Every structure is written in structure tokens, then in C-alpha cells.
Amino acid sequence: MLPKWSASEAWSYLLAIKKAPEDRVNIFMGVPTMYSKLIEEYDTLFAESKKQADFIRAVLTQKIR
């Protein structure tokens, strides 16, 4: 669990960016507000690049249950 919620920090953990193997996420449970903030962050940072969107989809499909 993160000590304080941040969509950008959550994306960092979900995508395992600069994280140790033991810090990688394999299950994510959240409340609707968290999901909406993740979508907002995605739209801001990643949605315009098809290559980034494909990478994110591949990582999350393989690593997250």
C-alpha cells in the first residue's frame, strides 16, 4: 500500500518503472475514485502515443491479475 495516493506514483508501480522486483504490483484493488484518477493520468500522459498505449496494455495484461 502506498502511504499517500498519487496517480502518477501508482502508474510508476503498475508499470514497474525504476522499481525493484519485490516492489512490483501483481494485484490492484481500489475504489472508483482511484480508477478515475488513473484514467485521467493516462489520458494526460499516455493516450496520445499509440506506442505507449500498446506498451501499457501489454505490461498490465501480463503482470496484473
PDB file with one MODEL, atoms N, CA, C and O in Angstrom:
MODEL        1
ATOM      1  N   MET A   1       0.842  -1.184   0.000  1.00  0.00           N
ATOM      2  CA  MET A   1       0.000   0.000   0.000  1.00  0.00           C
ATOM      3  C   MET A   1       0.882   1.240   0.000  1.00  0.00           C
ATOM      4  O   MET A   1       1.921   1.297   0.658  1.00  0.00           O
ATOM      5  N   LEU A   2       0.443   2.204  -0.742  1.00  0.00           N
ATOM      6  CA  LEU A   2       1.151   3.481  -0.751  1.00  0.00           C
ATOM      7  C   LEU A   2       0.734   4.300   0.466  1.00  0.00           C
ATOM      8  O   LEU A   2      -0.440   4.295   0.838  1.00  0.00           O
ATOM      9  N   PRO A   3       1.674   5.000   1.089  1.00  0.00           N
ATOM     10  CA  PRO A   3       1.311   5.805   2.250  1.00  0.00           C
ATOM     11  C   PRO A   3       0.345   6.939   1.907  1.00  0.00           C
ATOM     12  O   PRO A   3      -0.490   7.317   2.728  1.00  0.00           O
ATOM     13  N   LYS A   4       0.460   7.476   0.697  1.00  0.00           N
ATOM     14  CA  LYS A   4      -0.444   8.520   0.234  1.00  0.00           C
ATOM     15  C   LYS A   4      -0.738   8.257  -1.241  1.00  0.00           C
ATOM     16  O   LYS A   4       0.180   7.991  -2.017  1.00  0.00           O
ATOM     17  N   TRP A   5      -2.000   8.329  -1.630  1.00  0.00           N
ATOM     18  CA  TRP A   5      -2.390   8.031  -3.006  1.00  0.00           C
ATOM     19  C   TRP A   5      -1.918   9.111  -3.965  1.00  0.00           C
ATOM     20  O   TRP A   5      -2.086  10.305  -3.715  1.00  0.00           O
ATOM     21  N   SER A   6      -1.328   8.671  -5.059  1.00  0.00           N
ATOM     22  CA  SER A   6      -0.917   9.537  -6.152  1.00  0.00           C
ATOM     23  C   SER A   6      -1.049   8.725  -7.427  1.00  0.00           C
ATOM     24  O   SER A   6      -0.479   7.639  -7.534  1.00  0.00           O
ATOM     25  N   ALA A   7      -1.795   9.242  -8.394  1.00  0.00           N
ATOM     26  CA  ALA A   7      -1.992   8.508  -9.645  1.00  0.00           C
ATOM     27  C   ALA A   7      -0.668   8.286 -10.368  1.00  0.00           C
ATOM     28  O   ALA A   7      -0.437   7.204 -10.908  1.00  0.00           O
ATOM     29  N   SER A   8       0.203   9.290 -10.387  1.00  0.00           N
ATOM     30  CA  SER A   8       1.485   9.119 -11.075  1.00  0.00           C
ATOM     31  C   SER A   8       2.358   8.074 -10.373  1.00  0.00           C
ATOM     32  O   SER A   8       3.047   7.300 -11.038  1.00  0.00           O
ATOM     33  N   GLU A   9       2.336   8.047  -9.053  1.00  0.00           N
ATOM     34  CA  GLU A   9       3.105   7.035  -8.308  1.00  0.00           C
ATOM     35  C   GLU A   9       2.501   5.645  -8.534  1.00  0.00           C
ATOM     36  O   GLU A   9       3.229   4.662  -8.665  1.00  0.00           O
ATOM     37  N   ALA A  10       1.185   5.571  -8.577  1.00  0.00           N
ATOM     38  CA  ALA A  10       0.526   4.292  -8.842  1.00  0.00           C
ATOM     39  C   ALA A  10       0.903   3.775 -10.231  1.00  0.00           C
ATOM     40  O   ALA A  10       1.186   2.587 -10.390  1.00  0.00           O
ATOM     41  N   TRP A  11       0.909   4.660 -11.245  1.00  0.00           N
ATOM     42  CA  TRP A  11       1.340   4.251 -12.590  1.00  0.00           C
ATOM     43  C   TRP A  11       2.782   3.758 -12.566  1.00  0.00           C
ATOM     44  O   TRP A  11       3.122   2.784 -13.238  1.00  0.00           O
ATOM     45  N   SER A  12       3.618   4.423 -11.800  1.00  0.00           N
ATOM     46  CA  SER A  12       5.017   4.014 -11.695  1.00  0.00           C
ATOM     47  C   SER A  12       5.128   2.584 -11.161  1.00  0.00           C
ATOM     48  O   SER A  12       5.918   1.786 -11.665  1.00  0.00           O
ATOM     49  N   TYR A  13       4.339   2.271 -10.149  1.00  0.00           N
ATOM     50  CA  TYR A  13       4.339   0.913  -9.602  1.00  0.00           C
ATOM     51  C   TYR A  13       3.691  -0.080 -10.552  1.00  0.00           C
ATOM     52  O   TYR A  13       4.201  -1.186 -10.729  1.00  0.00           O
ATOM     53  N   LEU A  14       2.572   0.296 -11.169  1.00  0.00           N
ATOM     54  CA  LEU A  14       1.878  -0.610 -12.079  1.00  0.00           C
ATOM     55  C   LEU A  14       2.748  -0.996 -13.266  1.00  0.00           C
ATOM     56  O   LEU A  14       2.705  -2.138 -13.725  1.00  0.00           O
ATOM     57  N   LEU A  15       3.537  -0.052 -13.762  1.00  0.00           N
ATOM     58  CA  LEU A  15       4.391  -0.307 -14.918  1.00  0.00           C
ATOM     59  C   LEU A  15       5.801  -0.735 -14.522  1.00  0.00           C
ATOM     60  O   LEU A  15       6.638  -0.991 -15.388  1.00  0.00           O
ATOM     61  N   ALA A  16       6.071  -0.813 -13.210  1.00  0.00           N
ATOM     62  CA  ALA A  16       7.369  -1.234 -12.669  1.00  0.00           C
ATOM     63  C   ALA A  16       8.506  -0.356 -13.169  1.00  0.00           C
ATOM     64  O   ALA A  16       9.581  -0.849 -13.510  1.00  0.00           O
ATOM     65  N   ILE A  17       8.259   0.953 -13.208  1.00  0.00           N
ATOM     66  CA  ILE A  17       9.271   1.905 -13.660  1.00  0.00           C
ATOM     67  C   ILE A  17      10.215   2.200 -12.504  1.00  0.00           C
ATOM     68  O   ILE A  17       9.811   2.751 -11.480  1.00  0.00           O
ATOM     69  N   LYS A  18      11.471   1.827 -12.682  1.00  0.00           N
ATOM     70  CA  LYS A  18      12.518   2.043 -11.667  1.00  0.00           C
ATOM     71  C   LYS A  18      12.138   1.444 -10.320  1.00  0.00           C
ATOM     72  O   LYS A  18      12.372   2.056  -9.277  1.00  0.00           O
ATOM     73  N   LYS A  19      11.553   0.250 -10.338  1.00  0.00           N
ATOM     74  CA  LYS A  19      11.154  -0.429  -9.112  1.00  0.00           C
ATOM     75  C   LYS A  19      11.867  -1.772  -9.017  1.00  0.00           C
ATOM     76  O   LYS A  19      12.110  -2.431 -10.027  1.00  0.00           O
ATOM     77  N   ALA A  20      12.195  -2.165  -7.804  1.00  0.00           N
ATOM     78  CA  ALA A  20      12.806  -3.468  -7.557  1.00  0.00           C
ATOM     79  C   ALA A  20      11.761  -4.560  -7.796  1.00  0.00           C
ATOM     80  O   ALA A  20      10.565  -4.309  -7.645  1.00  0.00           O
ATOM     81  N   PRO A  21      12.195  -5.761  -8.163  1.00  0.00           N
ATOM     82  CA  PRO A  21      11.237  -6.847  -8.430  1.00  0.00           C
ATOM     83  C   PRO A  21      10.258  -7.094  -7.272  1.00  0.00           C
ATOM     84  O   PRO A  21       9.089  -7.399  -7.510  1.00  0.00           O
ATOM     85  N   GLU A  22      10.714  -6.967  -6.056  1.00  0.00           N
ATOM     86  CA  GLU A  22       9.821  -7.212  -4.922  1.00  0.00           C
ATOM     87  C   GLU A  22       8.788  -6.091  -4.713  1.00  0.00           C
ATOM     88  O   GLU A  22       7.827  -6.266  -3.964  1.00  0.00           O
ATOM     89  N   ASP A  23       8.984  -4.954  -5.371  1.00  0.00           N
ATOM     90  CA  ASP A  23       8.046  -3.839  -5.266  1.00  0.00           C
ATOM     91  C   ASP A  23       7.018  -3.819  -6.393  1.00  0.00           C
ATOM     92  O   ASP A  23       6.154  -2.942  -6.430  1.00  0.00           O
ATOM     93  N   ARG A  24       7.106  -4.766  -7.296  1.00  0.00           N
ATOM     94  CA  ARG A  24       6.180  -4.782  -8.429  1.00  0.00           C
ATOM     95  C   ARG A  24       4.793  -5.221  -7.995  1.00  0.00           C
ATOM     96  O   ARG A  24       4.640  -6.051  -7.099  1.00  0.00           O
ATOM     97  N   VAL A  25       3.793  -4.653  -8.640  1.00  0.00           N
ATOM     98  CA  VAL A  25       2.388  -4.927  -8.328  1.00  0.00           C
ATOM     99  C   VAL A  25       1.916  -6.117  -9.146  1.00  0.00           C
ATOM    100  O   VAL A  25       2.212  -6.214 -10.337  1.00  0.00           O
ATOM    101  N   ASN A  26       1.173  -7.033  -8.502  1.00  0.00           N
ATOM    102  CA  ASN A  26       0.548  -8.102  -9.275  1.00  0.00           C
ATOM    103  C   ASN A  26      -0.958  -8.167  -9.019  1.00  0.00           C
ATOM    104  O   ASN A  26      -1.675  -8.872  -9.730  1.00  0.00           O
ATOM    105  N   ILE A  27      -1.440  -7.441  -8.017  1.00  0.00           N
ATOM    106  CA  ILE A  27      -2.871  -7.302  -7.764  1.00  0.00           C
ATOM    107  C   ILE A  27      -3.133  -5.840  -7.436  1.00  0.00           C
ATOM    108  O   ILE A  27      -2.402  -5.235  -6.651  1.00  0.00           O
ATOM    109  N   PHE A  28      -4.167  -5.276  -8.032  1.00  0.00           N
ATOM    110  CA  PHE A  28      -4.529  -3.895  -7.737  1.00  0.00           C
ATOM    111  C   PHE A  28      -6.001  -3.846  -7.385  1.00  0.00           C
ATOM    112  O   PHE A  28      -6.857  -4.236  -8.178  1.00  0.00           O
ATOM    113  N   MET A  29      -6.285  -3.360  -6.185  1.00  0.00           N
ATOM    114  CA  MET A  29      -7.664  -3.153  -5.754  1.00  0.00           C
ATOM    115  C   MET A  29      -7.795  -1.695  -5.333  1.00  0.00           C
ATOM    116  O   MET A  29      -6.961  -1.175  -4.592  1.00  0.00           O
ATOM    117  N   GLY A  30      -8.835  -1.052  -5.806  1.00  0.00           N
ATOM    118  CA  GLY A  30      -9.018   0.343  -5.452  1.00  0.00           C
ATOM    119  C   GLY A  30     -10.483   0.727  -5.468  1.00  0.00           C
ATOM    120  O   GLY A  30     -11.349  -0.057  -5.856  1.00  0.00           O
ATOM    121  N   VAL A  31     -10.737   1.930  -5.044  1.00  0.00           N
ATOM    122  CA  VAL A  31     -12.098   2.472  -5.054  1.00  0.00           C
ATOM    123  C   VAL A  31     -12.302   3.215  -6.378  1.00  0.00           C
ATOM    124  O   VAL A  31     -11.324   3.549  -7.047  1.00  0.00           O
ATOM    125  N   PRO A  32     -13.534   3.475  -6.762  1.00  0.00           N
ATOM    126  CA  PRO A  32     -13.792   4.127  -8.048  1.00  0.00           C
ATOM    127  C   PRO A  32     -13.021   5.430  -8.264  1.00  0.00           C
ATOM    128  O   PRO A  32     -12.603   5.718  -9.385  1.00  0.00           O
ATOM    129  N   THR A  33     -12.831   6.209  -7.221  1.00  0.00           N
ATOM    130  CA  THR A  33     -12.082   7.457  -7.360  1.00  0.00           C
ATOM    131  C   THR A  33     -10.651   7.195  -7.812  1.00  0.00           C
ATOM    132  O   THR A  33     -10.115   7.946  -8.627  1.00  0.00           O
ATOM    133  N   MET A  34     -10.034   6.156  -7.302  1.00  0.00           N
ATOM    134  CA  MET A  34      -8.667   5.817  -7.705  1.00  0.00           C
ATOM    135  C   MET A  34      -8.621   5.463  -9.191  1.00  0.00           C
ATOM    136  O   MET A  34      -7.733   5.909  -9.919  1.00  0.00           O
ATOM    137  N   TYR A  35      -9.582   4.663  -9.627  1.00  0.00           N
ATOM    138  CA  TYR A  35      -9.623   4.281 -11.040  1.00  0.00           C
ATOM    139  C   TYR A  35      -9.833   5.501 -11.938  1.00  0.00           C
ATOM    140  O   TYR A  35      -9.213   5.601 -12.996  1.00  0.00           O
ATOM    141  N   SER A  36     -10.691   6.418 -11.530  1.00  0.00           N
ATOM    142  CA  SER A  36     -10.914   7.605 -12.355  1.00  0.00           C
ATOM    143  C   SER A  36      -9.666   8.477 -12.411  1.00  0.00           C
ATOM    144  O   SER A  36      -9.374   9.061 -13.454  1.00  0.00           O
ATOM    145  N   LYS A  37      -8.925   8.576 -11.310  1.00  0.00           N
ATOM    146  CA  LYS A  37      -7.673   9.347 -11.309  1.00  0.00           C
ATOM    147  C   LYS A  37      -6.619   8.675 -12.191  1.00  0.00           C
ATOM    148  O   LYS A  37      -5.856   9.361 -12.872  1.00  0.00           O
ATOM    149  N   LEU A  38      -6.570   7.351 -12.184  1.00  0.00           N
ATOM    150  CA  LEU A  38      -5.644   6.644 -13.069  1.00  0.00           C
ATOM    151  C   LEU A  38      -5.997   6.903 -14.535  1.00  0.00           C
ATOM    152  O   LEU A  38      -5.104   7.091 -15.362  1.00  0.00           O
ATOM    153  N   ILE A  39      -7.273   6.914 -14.859  1.00  0.00           N
ATOM    154  CA  ILE A  39      -7.695   7.185 -16.234  1.00  0.00           C
ATOM    155  C   ILE A  39      -7.351   8.612 -16.631  1.00  0.00           C
ATOM    156  O   ILE A  39      -6.876   8.845 -17.742  1.00  0.00           O
ATOM    157  N   GLU A  40      -7.584   9.566 -15.743  1.00  0.00           N
ATOM    158  CA  GLU A  40      -7.224  10.961 -16.024  1.00  0.00           C
ATOM    159  C   GLU A  40      -5.722  11.092 -16.285  1.00  0.00           C
ATOM    160  O   GLU A  40      -5.307  11.773 -17.222  1.00  0.00           O
ATOM    161  N   GLU A  41      -4.921  10.445 -15.462  1.00  0.00           N
ATOM    162  CA  GLU A  41      -3.465  10.496 -15.620  1.00  0.00           C
ATOM    163  C   GLU A  41      -3.060   9.831 -16.938  1.00  0.00           C
ATOM    164  O   GLU A  41      -2.187  10.332 -17.646  1.00  0.00           O
ATOM    165  N   TYR A  42      -3.688   8.718 -17.258  1.00  0.00           N
ATOM    166  CA  TYR A  42      -3.418   8.028 -18.522  1.00  0.00           C
ATOM    167  C   TYR A  42      -3.718   8.948 -19.704  1.00  0.00           C
ATOM    168  O   TYR A  42      -2.906   9.078 -20.620  1.00  0.00           O
ATOM    169  N   ASP A  43      -4.885   9.584 -19.676  1.00  0.00           N
ATOM    170  CA  ASP A  43      -5.272  10.490 -20.761  1.00  0.00           C
ATOM    171  C   ASP A  43      -4.292  11.650 -20.898  1.00  0.00           C
ATOM    172  O   ASP A  43      -4.013  12.099 -22.009  1.00  0.00           O
ATOM    173  N   THR A  44      -3.776  12.130 -19.783  1.00  0.00           N
ATOM    174  CA  THR A  44      -2.838  13.254 -19.798  1.00  0.00           C
ATOM    175  C   THR A  44      -1.464  12.839 -20.318  1.00  0.00           C
ATOM    176  O   THR A  44      -0.853  13.559 -21.107  1.00  0.00           O
ATOM    177  N   LEU A  45      -0.983  11.687 -19.878  1.00  0.00           N
ATOM    178  CA  LEU A  45       0.405  11.311 -20.166  1.00  0.00           C
ATOM    179  C   LEU A  45       0.595  10.353 -21.340  1.00  0.00           C
ATOM    180  O   LEU A  45       1.559  10.478 -22.095  1.00  0.00           O
ATOM    181  N   PHE A  46      -0.311   9.410 -21.492  1.00  0.00           N
ATOM    182  CA  PHE A  46      -0.030   8.295 -22.397  1.00  0.00           C
ATOM    183  C   PHE A  46      -0.933   8.184 -23.616  1.00  0.00           C
ATOM    184  O   PHE A  46      -0.516   7.616 -24.625  1.00  0.00           O
ATOM    185  N   ALA A  47      -2.128   8.694 -23.563  1.00  0.00           N
ATOM    186  CA  ALA A  47      -3.138   8.391 -24.585  1.00  0.00           C
ATOM    187  C   ALA A  47      -2.774   8.856 -25.986  1.00  0.00           C
ATOM    188  O   ALA A  47      -3.234   8.263 -26.961  1.00  0.00           O
ATOM    189  N   GLU A  48      -1.965   9.893 -26.114  1.00  0.00           N
ATOM    190  CA  GLU A  48      -1.661  10.418 -27.448  1.00  0.00           C
ATOM    191  C   GLU A  48      -0.661   9.560 -28.220  1.00  0.00           C
ATOM    192  O   GLU A  48      -0.556   9.684 -29.440  1.00  0.00           O
ATOM    193  N   SER A  49       0.059   8.708 -27.536  1.00  0.00           N
ATOM    194  CA  SER A  49       1.055   7.873 -28.195  1.00  0.00           C
ATOM    195  C   SER A  49       0.568   6.429 -28.267  1.00  0.00           C
ATOM    196  O   SER A  49       0.427   5.763 -27.241  1.00  0.00           O
ATOM    197  N   LYS A  50       0.314   5.953 -29.477  1.00  0.00           N
ATOM    198  CA  LYS A  50      -0.133   4.574 -29.643  1.00  0.00           C
ATOM    199  C   LYS A  50       0.914   3.595 -29.141  1.00  0.00           C
ATOM    200  O   LYS A  50       0.571   2.555 -28.579  1.00  0.00           O
ATOM    201  N   LYS A  51       2.178   3.915 -29.335  1.00  0.00           N
ATOM    202  CA  LYS A  51       3.251   3.036 -28.876  1.00  0.00           C
ATOM    203  C   LYS A  51       3.230   2.900 -27.347  1.00  0.00           C
ATOM    204  O   LYS A  51       3.365   1.795 -26.821  1.00  0.00           O
ATOM    205  N   GLN A  52       3.064   4.010 -26.643  1.00  0.00           N
ATOM    206  CA  GLN A  52       2.982   3.958 -25.182  1.00  0.00           C
ATOM    207  C   GLN A  52       1.726   3.224 -24.732  1.00  0.00           C
ATOM    208  O   GLN A  52       1.778   2.428 -23.794  1.00  0.00           O
ATOM    209  N   ALA A  53       0.618   3.478 -25.380  1.00  0.00           N
ATOM    210  CA  ALA A  53      -0.630   2.801 -25.024  1.00  0.00           C
ATOM    211  C   ALA A  53      -0.497   1.295 -25.215  1.00  0.00           C
ATOM    212  O   ALA A  53      -0.968   0.528 -24.375  1.00  0.00           O
ATOM    213  N   ASP A  54       0.128   0.859 -26.295  1.00  0.00           N
ATOM    214  CA  ASP A  54       0.340  -0.571 -26.541  1.00  0.00           C
ATOM    215  C   ASP A  54       1.260  -1.170 -25.485  1.00  0.00           C
ATOM    216  O   ASP A  54       1.023  -2.284 -25.018  1.00  0.00           O
ATOM    217  N   PHE A  55       2.311  -0.438 -25.103  1.00  0.00           N
ATOM    218  CA  PHE A  55       3.230  -0.904 -24.069  1.00  0.00           C
ATOM    219  C   PHE A  55       2.497  -1.083 -22.737  1.00  0.00           C
ATOM    220  O   PHE A  55       2.653  -2.105 -22.069  1.00  0.00           O
ATOM    221  N   ILE A  56       1.709  -0.097 -22.363  1.00  0.00           N
ATOM    222  CA  ILE A  56       0.973  -0.156 -21.099  1.00  0.00           C
ATOM    223  C   ILE A  56      -0.006  -1.324 -21.108  1.00  0.00           C
ATOM    224  O   ILE A  56      -0.102  -2.064 -20.129  1.00  0.00           O
ATOM    225  N   ARG A  57      -0.720  -1.488 -22.191  1.00  0.00           N
ATOM    226  CA  ARG A  57      -1.665  -2.604 -22.304  1.00  0.00           C
ATOM    227  C   ARG A  57      -0.936  -3.940 -22.171  1.00  0.00           C
ATOM    228  O   ARG A  57      -1.415  -4.836 -21.476  1.00  0.00           O
ATOM    229  N   ALA A  58       0.205  -4.083 -22.821  1.00  0.00           N
ATOM    230  CA  ALA A  58       0.967  -5.333 -22.753  1.00  0.00           C
ATOM    231  C   ALA A  58       1.457  -5.609 -21.338  1.00  0.00           C
ATOM    232  O   ALA A  58       1.328  -6.730 -20.846  1.00  0.00           O
ATOM    233  N   VAL A  59       2.013  -4.606 -20.685  1.00  0.00           N
ATOM    234  CA  VAL A  59       2.534  -4.785 -19.325  1.00  0.00           C
ATOM    235  C   VAL A  59       1.417  -5.164 -18.363  1.00  0.00           C
ATOM    236  O   VAL A  59       1.551  -6.116 -17.595  1.00  0.00           O
ATOM    237  N   LEU A  60       0.318  -4.424 -18.403  1.00  0.00           N
ATOM    238  CA  LEU A  60      -0.759  -4.673 -17.465  1.00  0.00           C
ATOM    239  C   LEU A  60      -1.448  -6.003 -17.738  1.00  0.00           C
ATOM    240  O   LEU A  60      -1.902  -6.663 -16.803  1.00  0.00           O
ATOM    241  N   THR A  61      -1.534  -6.400 -18.985  1.00  0.00           N
ATOM    242  CA  THR A  61      -2.145  -7.689 -19.323  1.00  0.00           C
ATOM    243  C   THR A  61      -1.307  -8.837 -18.806  1.00  0.00           C
ATOM    244  O   THR A  61      -1.857  -9.834 -18.339  1.00  0.00           O
ATOM    245  N   GLN A  62       0.005  -8.725 -18.875  1.00  0.00           N
ATOM    246  CA  GLN A  62       0.907  -9.797 -18.470  1.00  0.00           C
ATOM    247  C   GLN A  62       1.160  -9.831 -16.965  1.00  0.00           C
ATOM    248  O   GLN A  62       1.332 -10.908 -16.394  1.00  0.00           O
ATOM    249  N   LYS A  63       1.186  -8.682 -16.323  1.00  0.00           N
ATOM    250  CA  LYS A  63       1.660  -8.621 -14.947  1.00  0.00           C
ATOM    251  C   LYS A  63       0.577  -8.489 -13.882  1.00  0.00           C
ATOM    252  O   LYS A  63       0.800  -8.872 -12.734  1.00  0.00           O
ATOM    253  N   ILE A  64      -0.576  -7.961 -14.233  1.00  0.00           N
ATOM    254  CA  ILE A  64      -1.608  -7.667 -13.235  1.00  0.00           C
ATOM    255  C   ILE A  64      -2.768  -8.640 -13.385  1.00  0.00           C
ATOM    256  O   ILE A  64      -3.221  -8.908 -14.498  1.00  0.00           O
ATOM    257  N   ARG A  65      -3.248  -9.166 -12.264  1.00  0.00           N
ATOM    258  CA  ARG A  65      -4.418 -10.054 -12.289  1.00  0.00           C
ATOM    259  C   ARG A  65      -5.667  -9.257 -12.096  1.00  0.00           C
ATOM    260  O   ARG A  65      -6.762  -9.819 -12.085  1.00  0.00           O
TER     261      ARG A  65
ENDMDL
END
